[in-house]
Each structure stands twice: as structure tokens, then as C-alpha cells.
Amino acid sequence: MIGRISMEPYAGKKKVPRRKVRAPIPRTDFIARRDAKSYAIDDEHVITVRTKKVSDDYLAFLRSTGVSYLFGGDTKMNLKSVLEKLTKHFGIETLLLEGGGKINGAFLAADLIDELSLLVAPVADGSIGAPSLFDASERPRDARRLKLVSFAKQSADLLRLRYRLER
């Protein structure tokens, strides 16, 4: 799962057509396909999660392009509910977050992360405002303790670290 900002480069240049939808579209989950081998990877089936404040035009556009959508809340996302729906509708029980600090931070704040896998590359970026791994809020929160599970050299200079969150 990746966030909106991370997904934008893969979404293409399609514009949502502005048209008058004849009848309001009910705010119920729409499943275009249940039989995909994987989801949201290259040409695989895409699932998007929205709040119920989304426009009818956008929902009609998603339906017309075969994109499934789930509602994660009325005006604010309930990520626990989203994960339950992904399991119920698609059988997804394991999820890989590949987004940026905002989506990772939202899952961390909701206490929905079990494992953290980091690839450490020998690159340093000291710019102000550089993306962070977790960007949950402006307020400091309690730090989460991690336990090292494994580490491995992936290539000449790349290191993979795996941690489990202590509960």
C-alpha cells in the first residue's frame, strides 16, 4: 500500500471527467475484481481508499476504469477498518507499506505496524524538509521500541535491517 503522493507518478495523466452523474452514487464499497493475483502493482488491479466526502464524478470515473474503492470513514480515515475490509473483500492478510512518512506515520499512530524493514543505502541528504520514514504529527509522541530480527548485506553497499515492533 502506498499513499496518494507516492502513487501520483504511477496514476498516469487521466483526468476525472466533470459530468453530472444522473443519480447519486451510494457510499458503499465497490469491488471491480476479487480474483486478481496481486493488487496495485504495475498492470494489476488497483484498489483505492477514500472517505465518503468524495465526489460522485470521481466514483463514476473509478468505476468506469475498473478501479475498486473502499470507504475508510466519513471524513477521516479509520485504518483498522480499512485493513478489515481488505481482508474481507480481497483476502489480503499481509500488507506492505511502501509509501512516505505520512502513510507510514498514520499506520504507526494507529498501532498497525508489526514489522519494519529498512534498506540502508550509502547516500546522505541533509536538505531541510527531506522526507522522513514516519511523519505522524507535529506533537512528539511516545517512541516505539523495535527489536532487531535480522540484518543482511543486499549488495556491495546496501544493508537490509528487519525489526519487529515490541508490544
Backbone bond lengths (Angstrom), bond angles and torsions (degrees), N, CA, C in turn:
res aa  C-N    CA-C-N  psi(-1)  N-CA   C-N-CA  omega(-1)  CA-C   N-CA-C  phi
1 M - - - 1.451 - - 1.515 107.48 -
2 I 1.308 115.06 135.10 1.450 119.13 175.82 1.524 109.30 -129.41
3 G 1.289 115.86 158.80 1.451 121.20 -178.14 1.519 112.91 -80.49
4 R 1.317 115.45 173.94 1.455 122.25 -177.32 1.520 111.77 -59.38
5 I 1.312 117.68 -44.50 1.459 120.69 -176.96 1.530 110.71 -66.75
6 S 1.330 116.82 -41.19 1.470 119.94 178.61 1.519 111.85 -69.30
7 M 1.336 117.50 -29.11 1.465 121.88 -176.85 1.524 112.74 -80.25
8 E 1.329 118.16 -23.97 1.465 120.83 -174.14 1.528 114.43 -51.29
9 P 1.339 120.46 -44.46 1.473 118.54 -179.35 1.525 113.61 -62.91
10 Y 1.340 117.89 -22.42 1.459 121.64 -177.73 1.521 112.31 -93.90
11 A 1.317 117.47 -10.23 1.463 121.00 -173.04 1.518 113.25 -80.34
12 G 1.300 117.59 -10.46 1.451 119.51 179.88 1.520 111.10 79.91
13 K 1.308 115.17 -173.30 1.464 121.24 -175.81 1.520 112.36 -102.88
14 K 1.329 117.81 15.05 1.462 120.20 -178.15 1.522 110.03 -63.73
15 K 1.308 114.72 136.69 1.463 121.91 176.46 1.522 107.95 -103.55
16 V 1.316 115.67 143.62 1.453 119.80 175.73 1.520 107.64 -74.27
17 P 1.342 117.15 120.04 1.461 118.40 -179.49 1.525 110.39 -65.31
18 R 1.304 116.38 136.01 1.462 122.06 177.11 1.522 107.09 -92.02
19 R 1.292 115.31 107.34 1.459 119.96 179.94 1.523 107.89 -145.15
20 K 1.255 115.05 160.26 1.460 119.83 177.27 1.526 107.86 -84.81
21 V 1.307 116.45 112.42 1.454 121.04 175.29 1.521 106.46 -73.33
22 R 1.319 116.39 129.69 1.465 120.37 -172.79 1.516 112.82 -63.20
23 A 1.319 117.01 -41.42 1.462 120.21 178.70 1.522 107.91 -127.91
24 P 1.303 116.81 144.99 1.462 118.46 178.32 1.531 110.68 -58.95
25 I 1.299 115.83 142.97 1.465 120.92 178.69 1.522 107.70 -89.34
26 P 1.346 116.80 127.45 1.467 118.76 -178.09 1.531 111.04 -62.97
27 R 1.297 116.17 146.91 1.464 121.76 -179.74 1.524 109.33 -87.71
28 T 1.343 113.71 65.80 1.455 122.04 174.48 1.521 107.48 -123.39
29 D 1.317 116.81 152.27 1.457 120.94 -178.79 1.525 109.79 -57.99
30 F 1.323 116.89 143.28 1.464 123.53 179.01 1.521 107.88 -119.13
31 I 1.325 116.55 120.80 1.461 121.93 -179.12 1.517 108.19 -110.38
32 A 1.331 116.40 110.37 1.461 120.73 179.89 1.530 110.52 -80.39
33 R 1.339 117.14 -38.11 1.467 121.86 179.67 1.519 109.80 -146.09
34 R 1.308 115.63 140.11 1.466 121.35 174.83 1.530 111.51 -112.61
35 D 1.323 117.01 -6.16 1.463 120.50 -169.82 1.529 114.32 -105.90
36 A 1.317 117.68 12.69 1.470 119.69 -178.72 1.523 109.98 -70.83
37 K 1.326 115.93 144.83 1.472 120.63 177.77 1.514 111.83 -73.96
38 S 1.332 116.73 -29.02 1.461 121.46 175.77 1.518 107.73 -150.06
39 Y 1.299 115.05 168.92 1.452 119.86 -172.95 1.526 110.75 -129.15
40 A 1.348 116.67 136.31 1.467 125.56 174.47 1.522 113.42 59.16
41 I 1.318 117.16 36.69 1.451 121.32 176.28 1.519 107.21 -124.52
42 D 1.317 117.03 114.85 1.462 123.90 -178.02 1.522 110.74 48.90
43 D 1.319 118.28 -113.12 1.453 121.54 -176.23 1.524 112.50 -92.71
44 E 1.298 117.83 16.89 1.455 120.72 -179.65 1.525 110.40 -82.38
45 H 1.298 115.53 176.63 1.463 121.68 -176.20 1.530 110.77 -70.46
46 V 1.319 115.93 130.92 1.466 122.00 -178.55 1.523 109.58 -100.24
47 I 1.325 115.04 136.55 1.456 122.49 174.43 1.522 106.13 -120.57
48 T 1.306 117.41 130.98 1.462 120.62 176.04 1.525 108.62 -116.46
49 V 1.316 115.45 151.84 1.463 121.42 179.37 1.526 107.44 -119.30
50 R 1.304 116.04 129.64 1.464 122.55 -176.52 1.523 110.45 -134.13
51 T 1.319 115.91 166.49 1.457 119.74 168.87 1.528 107.26 -92.17
52 K 1.314 116.05 167.18 1.468 120.56 -176.63 1.521 113.04 -72.76
53 K 1.307 118.20 -3.44 1.473 119.78 177.66 1.530 111.99 -83.89
54 V 1.322 118.61 2.46 1.456 123.35 178.98 1.535 109.77 -63.12
55 S 1.322 116.59 149.25 1.469 120.39 -177.81 1.531 112.08 -75.53
56 D 1.325 115.35 153.83 1.463 121.03 174.84 1.522 110.90 -62.36
57 D 1.331 117.65 -37.01 1.465 120.93 178.73 1.526 110.58 -58.75
58 Y 1.334 116.35 -42.79 1.463 119.23 -179.09 1.528 111.03 -68.30
59 L 1.323 117.42 -40.49 1.469 120.00 177.96 1.530 110.94 -63.79
60 A 1.328 116.82 -40.91 1.474 120.38 177.38 1.526 110.07 -62.86
61 F 1.325 116.82 -40.42 1.465 121.52 177.63 1.530 110.62 -61.86
62 L 1.330 117.71 -46.25 1.467 120.66 179.25 1.521 110.79 -60.71
63 R 1.299 117.40 -44.57 1.470 120.99 178.57 1.527 111.19 -60.95
64 S 1.324 116.55 -42.40 1.466 120.36 -177.42 1.526 112.37 -67.39
65 T 1.325 117.40 -24.32 1.465 120.63 -179.75 1.534 112.34 -100.26
66 G 1.346 116.89 4.53 1.460 120.56 176.62 1.510 114.26 75.23
67 V 1.320 117.20 26.67 1.461 121.29 178.31 1.526 108.59 -96.13
68 S 1.325 116.85 125.57 1.460 120.67 175.19 1.520 108.95 -75.20
69 Y 1.323 116.02 149.14 1.458 118.63 174.19 1.519 110.00 -137.42
70 L 1.317 113.97 146.94 1.450 122.74 176.40 1.519 107.64 -121.84
71 F 1.317 115.57 149.49 1.458 119.54 175.13 1.518 108.76 -98.44
72 G 1.329 114.42 127.50 1.455 121.09 -178.26 1.512 113.27 -100.29
73 G 1.326 117.45 3.90 1.456 121.06 179.45 1.513 110.38 155.69
74 D 1.319 115.99 173.30 1.462 120.68 179.94 1.528 110.90 -72.26
75 T 1.330 116.87 -57.87 1.464 121.23 179.96 1.520 112.37 -127.94
76 K 1.320 117.32 -14.20 1.462 123.26 -178.53 1.520 108.74 -133.81
77 M 1.343 116.80 141.67 1.465 121.47 -177.75 1.529 112.07 -70.52
78 N 1.324 114.90 137.41 1.454 122.64 170.56 1.525 105.18 -113.55
79 L 1.336 117.09 94.91 1.460 121.22 -172.88 1.520 113.33 -64.60
80 K 1.320 118.28 -32.40 1.466 120.68 177.30 1.531 109.56 -62.38
81 S 1.318 116.76 -42.96 1.464 121.51 177.10 1.528 110.84 -63.43
82 V 1.331 117.32 -40.42 1.467 121.55 178.43 1.528 110.10 -60.30
83 L 1.337 117.23 -46.37 1.472 120.08 179.53 1.522 111.25 -62.15
84 E 1.331 117.44 -39.30 1.468 120.62 177.77 1.528 110.72 -62.99
85 K 1.325 117.61 -39.95 1.469 121.21 178.94 1.526 111.51 -68.57
86 L 1.331 117.55 -38.01 1.469 119.89 177.81 1.526 110.73 -62.42
87 T 1.324 116.53 -37.02 1.466 120.06 176.78 1.526 110.51 -70.65
88 K 1.319 116.98 -46.72 1.468 121.58 -177.06 1.527 112.17 -62.75
89 H 1.331 117.26 -49.26 1.461 120.77 -173.32 1.526 114.35 -85.02
90 F 1.331 117.65 -28.80 1.460 120.45 -172.32 1.522 114.09 -125.23
91 G 1.316 118.13 -5.05 1.463 120.71 -178.59 1.524 113.21 73.31
92 I 1.323 118.18 16.14 1.468 121.86 -178.92 1.523 108.63 -79.49
93 E 1.329 115.89 118.08 1.466 120.53 -179.73 1.517 112.15 -115.06
94 T 1.327 117.16 -17.69 1.464 121.82 177.79 1.515 107.53 -124.92
95 L 1.318 115.38 132.61 1.455 120.66 -175.84 1.518 108.87 -128.12
96 L 1.318 115.90 135.33 1.459 122.75 175.91 1.520 108.02 -105.68
97 L 1.322 116.97 118.60 1.462 121.35 175.54 1.517 107.73 -86.80
98 E 1.324 116.37 124.57 1.459 120.89 178.91 1.516 111.13 -123.78
99 G 1.304 116.14 19.31 1.451 120.02 -176.06 1.512 112.49 -87.31
100 G 1.298 113.35 -163.54 1.447 120.57 179.82 1.508 111.26 -95.82
101 G 1.321 114.31 -165.15 1.450 121.53 -175.03 1.509 114.79 -61.22
102 K 1.332 118.11 -31.17 1.461 120.02 -176.96 1.524 112.07 -69.89
103 I 1.324 117.75 -50.43 1.468 118.78 -179.62 1.530 110.32 -70.37
104 N 1.335 117.29 -39.73 1.459 120.00 177.19 1.528 110.00 -61.61
105 G 1.337 116.54 -43.15 1.458 120.95 179.27 1.511 112.69 -64.51
106 A 1.336 116.88 -36.98 1.466 120.46 178.41 1.519 110.78 -65.34
107 F 1.330 117.57 -42.25 1.463 120.50 177.92 1.526 111.01 -68.01
108 L 1.318 117.19 -37.30 1.474 120.97 177.43 1.525 110.34 -64.75
109 A 1.325 117.01 -46.20 1.463 121.13 -179.98 1.530 111.46 -62.60
110 A 1.331 117.22 -31.73 1.470 121.92 178.86 1.527 111.51 -84.74
111 D 1.327 117.28 2.67 1.473 123.47 180.00 1.530 111.56 57.63
112 L 1.340 116.34 45.06 1.464 122.03 -177.17 1.525 113.13 -114.68
113 I 1.316 117.10 15.56 1.466 120.34 178.46 1.519 108.63 -107.71
114 D 1.342 115.44 127.50 1.460 121.21 178.66 1.518 111.90 -99.19
115 E 1.335 116.16 -36.07 1.458 120.91 -173.84 1.516 109.74 -139.01
116 L 1.319 115.39 148.29 1.453 122.35 177.28 1.521 107.66 -123.69
117 S 1.326 115.98 124.20 1.459 121.59 177.67 1.519 107.31 -117.12
118 L 1.319 116.83 120.11 1.457 122.02 -177.81 1.516 110.58 -116.05
119 L 1.317 115.27 136.48 1.454 121.07 169.35 1.520 106.21 -105.44
120 V 1.306 115.96 120.92 1.457 121.20 -178.90 1.521 107.72 -103.16
121 A 1.332 114.57 117.92 1.466 121.61 179.95 1.528 108.67 -110.71
122 P 1.311 117.70 147.43 1.464 120.82 -178.10 1.534 112.42 -78.66
123 V 1.319 114.66 64.12 1.459 121.14 179.49 1.525 106.86 -133.46
124 A 1.308 117.26 134.41 1.456 121.22 179.08 1.519 109.57 -118.89
125 D 1.333 115.67 132.71 1.459 121.59 177.81 1.525 106.88 -128.48
126 G 1.294 117.06 109.19 1.454 121.10 -177.70 1.508 113.51 -97.62
127 S 1.336 117.39 15.77 1.460 118.77 -176.42 1.522 111.29 -71.52
128 I 1.332 115.54 147.79 1.458 121.98 177.18 1.520 108.07 -71.72
129 G 1.319 115.56 135.56 1.454 120.10 178.60 1.517 113.92 83.19
130 A 1.336 117.56 10.87 1.463 120.37 178.07 1.533 109.04 -62.24
131 P 1.324 118.08 146.83 1.465 120.39 -179.20 1.526 111.48 -57.88
132 S 1.326 114.49 145.74 1.459 119.81 176.91 1.522 108.96 -113.12
133 L 1.311 116.09 165.36 1.455 121.74 -179.14 1.527 111.44 -70.24
134 F 1.331 116.40 -41.14 1.467 122.00 178.90 1.523 108.15 -130.96
135 D 1.303 115.96 124.63 1.448 121.86 -179.13 1.525 106.62 -131.89
136 A 1.340 115.80 76.33 1.463 120.21 -170.86 1.518 113.70 -86.77
137 S 1.325 118.41 -40.22 1.460 119.72 -176.86 1.514 110.00 -165.80
138 E 1.306 114.69 170.22 1.455 121.09 176.80 1.528 110.61 -75.39
139 R 1.338 116.20 -30.27 1.459 121.15 -177.53 1.521 110.62 -82.40
140 P 1.315 117.10 141.70 1.465 118.66 174.91 1.531 110.11 -65.44
141 R 1.298 116.44 139.52 1.474 121.95 177.81 1.520 108.83 -117.84
142 D 1.304 114.55 169.08 1.455 118.38 175.66 1.518 109.49 -62.25
143 A 1.301 116.13 133.27 1.469 120.52 177.91 1.521 109.13 -67.70
144 R 1.305 116.64 146.93 1.469 121.90 177.80 1.519 108.54 -98.50
145 R 1.304 116.31 132.27 1.452 121.67 179.08 1.524 109.36 -82.11
146 L 1.333 115.72 138.80 1.459 122.96 179.23 1.520 109.14 -120.26
147 K 1.322 116.42 147.39 1.464 121.81 175.93 1.520 107.86 -119.08
148 L 1.326 115.94 125.94 1.458 120.93 179.47 1.526 110.16 -65.22
149 V 1.336 116.08 126.98 1.460 122.82 178.91 1.530 109.83 -100.30
150 S 1.344 115.70 -44.16 1.461 119.33 -179.49 1.523 109.75 -161.46
151 F 1.323 114.28 163.16 1.455 120.89 172.70 1.516 107.05 -146.51
152 A 1.330 115.41 147.96 1.467 119.44 -178.15 1.523 109.29 -155.15
153 K 1.294 115.55 145.23 1.453 121.51 173.37 1.528 106.73 -82.00
154 Q 1.333 117.28 120.14 1.455 122.00 -176.17 1.525 112.31 -87.23
155 S 1.304 116.32 -36.95 1.457 122.46 177.93 1.520 106.66 -152.06
156 A 1.312 116.35 -168.02 1.463 120.08 -175.55 1.525 112.95 -49.80
157 D 1.332 117.42 -43.31 1.460 119.70 -174.80 1.522 114.21 -126.65
158 L 1.318 118.32 6.84 1.455 121.82 -175.80 1.521 110.67 -104.44
159 L 1.325 116.40 133.27 1.457 122.07 -178.20 1.524 109.18 -120.66
160 R 1.335 117.66 135.32 1.459 121.95 176.57 1.520 108.71 -109.80
161 L 1.323 115.73 127.10 1.463 122.86 177.64 1.520 108.20 -117.05
162 R 1.341 116.48 133.82 1.465 121.09 176.74 1.519 109.09 -120.18
163 Y 1.336 114.66 130.88 1.460 121.79 179.64 1.511 110.03 -128.24
164 R 1.311 115.91 152.28 1.461 121.81 168.91 1.525 107.09 -109.99
165 L 1.312 116.10 142.14 1.449 119.67 175.38 1.513 109.42 -76.72
166 E 1.319 116.50 131.04 1.456 120.01 177.46 1.507 108.22 -78.97
167 R 1.303 115.35 137.34 1.478 120.74 -179.24 1.502 109.97 -108.43
